[in-house]
Amino acid sequence: MNVTFEEKDALNALLTIELNPEDYQPKVDAELKKYRSQANVPGFRPGKAPLGVIKKMVGKAMLVDEINKLASNTLMKHLEDNKIDILGQPLASKEQDGEMNFDEPKDFTFKFDLGLAPKFDLNISTKDKLTRHKIEVSDEELEKEVDNNLRRFGTMLEIKETENDQDTVKGMLTELDKDGNPLGGGVSDKETTVLLEMVKDKKTQKSLLGKKVGDKVQVDIFKFFNDNEKVMASTVGLPAEGIKDLNKTFELDITEIKRFQKAELNQELYDQVFGKDVVKTEEEFRTKLRENLEQYYGSEAEHQLDHSISHLIMDNHKMELPDEFLKRWLIQSYPDNYNEENIDELYGRESDSLRRQLIMEKVVADFKLEITQEDINDVSIGYTAQMLRQYGMGNPDLETIRYFEQKNREEDPNYLRRVGDIAVDRKVTDQVKSMVTIKEKKTDVEAFYKMIEKHNAEHNH
């Protein structure tokens, strides 16, 4: 057996494995004898068929299997023993000499193309300057949050008569003919609900004020729904293309009128927002809301700093990759996702992801960072809590979070891998934070989000 490694350039290499019969034949013979001892061949007693018969039956298949296994094992062992860091997986080389003939034992040569990981040094130091925004919660922002909670825990009251654009009207719509009578074969008795504020045509909105349950009002259906054909089609039960054929005059038979009433600043509201008896006065309520806002915006600011670090490590490390090799590897490994037609378009995203992974691995290796079970557990709890909030659960208690966290571990085979990736990302981000210069900058909420919006527009997020 002979193994040779040839660097084509800094990012590409050719590994050649030469096998002769002495390398593989003993194993092939042993496997044939093992097969023979278990084979049940017609015309012979079990395990007693001549070896020549067995060779004719399965000899070539076993030869191919053993040679391929030997070549693969030799390849991986050589990479491991010589600490050759590759990207993707080895590919059968374009320099391979045609198809192999396995009809008889002889010398075999395997050639593999390798994509080599680039060698680079970390380029991160105190010269790199980043900003941690300290978002100040203004009195105006606090009042908005108070009002949000008053609305959140408000109620809908049934009222007798519409008075302003905050009232909601529910009724049945019927299409009318030119004489103001129900149109034969037209739309009839279609239920709808509308907040008067949402009716943009002022004349139509005014016609709905001062009305009671049981009143009938003629409306221009197009103005009533602000010319939104999708909403109109859904309400009247017609395809969108049929909307233009409707008569514009409809009758709205009012069946219900409701008005939204905000909650009051009292103990019932305080208990609904923070739990029973956590706060007992309006002053404590406002103080607690301000603390929550400061905590939330502090988390947002830290998230923005983490995002800046992600950009920094990419901007500071512009290493090259074995692009053509990696394109071949993606096409061969994931044919459902990549092909010759789309690889150039999709490769940029994949190469950026790989570069980032290489940088993170470099930070982990250079600083000997370790991900402990405690790190995994902390991230898992936080990740689960975030998912529950996204599903609309507000502020789930710890017992609920732990229940779903354990459920995810047991039912999702990829869950711990995702959590592990997040844990590594956080560890690397914290390490980079300790290496760069971070200056605090006071800002208000509006200026902070304008900055985020501008950044996202520049990076097409």
N, C-alpha and C positions, 0 to 999 in steps of 0.2 A: 504494500500500500504506500502511496506517495501523495502528500497534500502540499500544494503550493498556493501562496497568497500573493497576488500581484495588484498593487495600487495603480489604477489607471490615472487617477488624480486625487486631490485631497478628499473628494466626496464619493468616489466610485472605485470599486475593486472587483477583481475576478478571482474566485477561489476554485481551484481545480483538484479533483480527487481521482486518483488512478487506482483501480482495484484489479488484482489478479486472482486467478482461481484459488490460490492458497489462502486468500483473505476471506472468501465466502463459501468455498466448497464444503469444508468440514461441517459448517452449520446447515447447509442444504442437505447433506447426507444424513445428518442426525434427525432433521425434520422429516425426511422421507421414511426413515426407519420407524420413527414415532407414529407417522401416519399409517404405515403398513401394519403395525401391531394392533391398530384399532379399526382398520378397514374391513368392510364386509363386501368382498368382490365376488360376483356370481361365478360359480365353477370352482371356487377355492374355499377351504375352511377359513372361518374368521381369523384374521391376523396371519395367515399363511400364504397369501398371494406372493408370487415371485417379485423381487425388487424391480426387475425390468418392467413388469406390468405396471407397477405403481409409478415408475418414472414416466411411462407413456401417458398415464392418466393425469398426474398432477405435477410432474417434474418441472415443466416450464413455468407454471404458475408459482411454484415454490421458489424457483431460481429468481424470478423477477421480484417477488416479495422480499426475499432475503437481501438481494443486492440493493434494492431501494431503501430498505431499513438501514443497512450498513452505511450507505452513502449519506443518508439523512443524519444518522447518529454521529458519524464522523464529522460532518459539517458543523453541527451544533457544538460538539465537544471542542473542535478547533477554535470556534469563536469564543467559547467560554474560557478555555485554557489560555488563550492569547489576549483575552480582554478586548476583543474587537467589538466596538459599539456600533450597531447597525440600526437603520431606520426601516420600518416595515418588516418584510420577510424576504429571505433570499429568493431569487427568481432563476429559473432555468435560463442559462445565458444564451444570448443571440449568437455566441460563438460556438455553441454546441454543434458537433458534426453530425447532422442528420439524425434519423431514428436508430436506436440500438437494436441489434439482432441478438435475441436471447436463445436462439435455437441450440447453441452449444457453448460450453464453458470456454471463456477466453478473457482477455484483459478488457476492462470497461473504463471509460473516462467520463466523469460528470463535471460539468462546468456551471458555476453559479455566479450571477451578477449580484453584487452587494451595494446597497446604498449606505454610505458611512455617515455617522453623526458628526457634525462639524465640531471642531475643537475651538473653544473661545473662553475668554476670561470675563468675569462679571465686571460690568462698567456701571457701578452704582456707588455714590459717595455723598459726602456732605455738600458737595458742589451742586448737587441736584436739589432744587428748591421747590417745595410744594406748599399749598395753602390749606389749612384747616379752618373752615368757615364757622364762626360762632354766631348763630342766628338768634337775634334778639326778638322776643315775643312782645309786640307792641300792645297797648291797651285796646287798640282797634281789632287786632287779631284775637285777643282774648274775648272781646264782645261777640265776634263772629262765632267763636266756639261755644259760648253760652247760648247764642241763638240756635246753633246747630242742634244742641241738646234739647232745647225747648221744642224744636220742630221734630226731632227724632222721637220724643216721647209724647208728642201731641196726639190729639184724637179727632176723628171726623164726627161732626154733629149733624143730625138731620134738622133742617130748617124749613120754614114755610115758604119763604120768598127769596129770590136772588137779589142781592144788594150790591155786590162788587165783583171784580174780576178774580177774586180768590175763591169764589163759590164754584162748586162742581155740579154739573147737570147731567142726569141720566134720563134717557128717553128712547122712543121708538121712531125710526126714520121711515117715511113712506114717500115714494116718488109721485109727483103730481103732474096732471096734464095742463094744457094751456088755460083751462077754465078753473084750475085750482081744485080739481077732484082727483082722487086716487087713480093713477094711470093703470088701465087694464093690462095685465101681463108685466107690469113694471115692478120695481123693487118695493117691498112692503114689509113693515114691522121688523126692521133690522135694529137691534139694540146697539146703543153707543153711549159712551161716557166721555165728557169733555170738561176740562178745567177752563173756565172762561178766559183766563189769562192767555191760554194757548191759541185763542181765536184772534188772529192778527188784524183782520178787517174790522175796524172800529164800528162801522155801521151794523155789521152782523153781531158783534159783541154787545152793542147797546140794545139791540132788539131782544136780547135774552135777559136783560136786567128787569127787575120788577115783576118777574113771572113766578107763578105758583105751580105746585103739582096739579096736573090735569089740564094746564094751559097748552094750547097748540100754537106753534110759531112756524111761519114759513121762512125758510132759509135758503140761500144759494149754496148748494152742496159743495161747490168748488171753493167758495170763500170760507165756508164752515170748516173745511179740512185744509185750508191754506194751500190748495192746489197740489196736495201731496197724494199722488195717484196710488202709491203703494198702500197708504193707510185707508184711502177710500175703497180700494179693491177689497182689502181685508174686511172692512166693515160691511159692505153691501153684498159681498160674496160673488164678485165678478172677477174675471181675469183683467189684468191691467189694461190690455188693449181694448176692452169693452167699456172703459170708463168714459171715453170721449163721446159715446153715444147716449149717455144719460141726459135726461132733462135736468136743467140746473136747479129747478125749484123743487124742494122737498118740504114735507111737513115734519116737524119734531114734536112728538107728543110727550110732554115732560112727565116722568113717572117718579122721579126722586131728586131732591136737592140736598146737597151736603156742604158743610163749611168746615174747613180745617181750623182747629183751635190749638194754639201752642200750649204746651204744658206750663204750669206755674212754677216759680222758684219757691219750692217748699220742701219739706222733709221727704215727701213721697218721691220727688224728682231726684234728690240727693241719693236716696237709697237705690233707685233704679240705675243711676249712673255708676255709683261706686260701691254698692253693697250696703247692707243695713248698718246704720249708725257709724259709718266710716267718717262722714262729715256731718255737722249738725247746724251750721250757720251758712248764710250766703257768702260771707267772707272766706270761710274755710273751703266752700265749694269753688269759688273763683281761684283761690290759691292752689287747690288741687288740680284744677283744669290747667292753670299756667304751668305747673310742674310737669304735667303730662305732655303739654305742647313742647316745653323745653326739651324733655326727654325724646320726644318724637323727632323734633328738628335736629337734635344732637345726633340721633341715629342717621337721619338723612345726610347730615354734613359728613359723618364718618364714612357713610357709603360712597359719597362723592369723592372723598379722599382716597378710598380704596380703588375707585375707578381711575383716579389720576395715577395711582401707582401702577395699575395695569397698563396704562398708556406709556408710562415712563419706562418700564422694563422692556416693552416692545420697541420703543423709539431708540433706546440706548443699545440695543443689540440687533444689528442688521445682518446677522450671519446668513450665508448662502446655504442652500439645501441641494441634494441631488435631485433636482426637479424632474428631469425626464424619467429617471428610475422610479420615483414615487408615483408619477402619473401611470406608468406601466403597472405598478403594484396595485394601485387603486382600481384600475380597470379589470385586472385579473382577479383581485380579491373580492370586489363588490360590483359584479357585472350588472346588478339590478339598479345600481345608483349611478355608475360611471360608464361612459363609453367614449369612443374617439370623437364624437360630435360635441359632447358637453364638458369634457375633462378640463379644457383650458378655462372655461367659464367658472367651473366649480373649484378648481385647484387652489385659487388664491385663499379661499376661506380655510381649506384644509391645511395649507402650508403655514398660515398664520397661527392656527391652533397648535400645530406641531412645534413651531418656534417657541410659542409661549410655554408649552410643556417642557421643552428642553431647558429653557431659562429657569423654570421652577425647579426642575430636577437638579440643576446646577446649584441653586441656592440651598436646596436641601442637603446636597452632598458637601458643599464647601463649609457649611455651618453646622453640619451633623445634626440637623433638625430631626426630631423624633415625634411621631404621632402616637400618643398614648391612648389607652382605652378611655381614659377620662376625657380626652379631647373629642373622641368619637361620640361619647355619651352626651357631652355638652352641645355639640353641633347637632346631634340627632334631635334633642329636645327643642332647640331653637328652630330647626328646620321644620319640625312637625307643627310647632306653634304658628309659624309663618304660613304654612299651608292651610291650617284651620282658619286663620284670619282671612285668607284669600277666599275661602269658601263661605265667608260671611258669618263666622262665629264670634266676631268681636274680640273680646279678651278672654279666651278659654282658661279655665282654672287648671292648675298643675296636674290634678288627678285625670282630667280629660285628656290633656296633652300626653301624659304617660301611657294612657290606654291606647291611643291611636299610634303612638310611637312604637309600642310593642307589637301592635297589629301590623304595622308597616314592615317591621323586621321579619315577622313570621310569614307574611303573604307575598312580599315583593322581593324576588331574588336579586334585583339590582339595587335595592334600597341602600344597603351598607356601602356598596361601591360609590354611589352618588354622595353619600354622607362623608365617606373617606376622602373623596376629591375635594369637597368643600373644606374639610379639616386641613388638608394640605395647603389649599389656597390661602386660608386664613393664617396658617403658620408662616408661610412665605411672605404674605403681605405684612404681617407684624414684624418680621425680620427686616424687610426693606424699610419700614417706617423708622426703625432704629438706626438706619444707615444714612438717611437723607436729612435735609434741613426742612423742618415744618414750621411755618409761621402762622399764627392765628390772626384772623381778620374778622372784625365784626361786620355783620351785614343784616339786612332785614329780610323778611320772608319773600317779598316780591322780587327784590334784587337777586336773591339766591336762585329762585326758580327761573328767572330770566336768563341767568348765566347757564343753568342746566339746559334750557331750551336752545340757546345759541350753540352750546357745545354739541348737542344731539344733531342739530341741523348741519353743522360742519362735518360731522362724522356719519351722516345719513342714517341715524338711528330711528 
